Amino acid sequence: MADEGQSFLDKIFSRPRHFERERKVLEYVCHRIAEGAHLGDVVQDEYVRRNASRAEIEDMLDNPRIVEVAHEKMREDFSSGKLDPKLPPGSAR
């Protein structure tokens, strides 16, 4: 459940080790939306329902900017080279 006063997005990007499940759900949602799915349909997917709390789903629906910002962040991470499996951990291009 979301901490009082802290958004779903804040939790994911400020403390990713503690919120691996939430990060994976958001990645899944971003992936499905990038494929052309509608947010309202994606949050009904079994994977999302099984791995996200009702409050987290409501956060995404109430503030779709959460998904947009997460998608932008992931795109930046991929294009920066930070996630290149051929590079040592912690190094970027």
Secondary structure by P-SEA (a helix, b strand, c coil): cccccccaaaaaaacccccaaaaaaaaaaaaaaaacccaaaaaacaaaaacccaaaaaaaaacaaaaaaaaaaaaaaaaaccccccccccccc
